[in-house]
């Protein structure tokens, strides 16, 4: 057993909630071995093809993970294990906090420099650099 593999206690809590072996055209590989492979891949971030041989075929591990993700098996397992843990008093719900707030900011709110608004000089029209005809600015005769 590897360093990050499921312990016997963890496996005992998880096993009753797993799909039966042998579905979909034949006997499946041992769930514990495959789940340990999935956890190893998630923990290390390696490509599926680089899974160590002790977890079996990388393709088997990948397909089981993909299939269970698509059909909702992982969600059902999570809900069932959480319910069991709650009944056993292993979850302290007073420490749980869910915050779904979202605050979108404009791209310029990320610290971009601000340009100072250009104030027209005396005798200039707003939005131009040319002096007015009746001003005493540069170029006046």
Protein Blocks (a to p, Z undefined) as FASTA:
>chain_A
ZZklccfklmmmmmmmpccehiehiacddfklmmmmmmmmmmnopafklpcfklopfklm
mmmmmmmmmnommmmmmmmmmmmmmmnopacfklgccdfbdcdddfklnopacddddddd
ehiaehiabdcfkbcbehiZZ
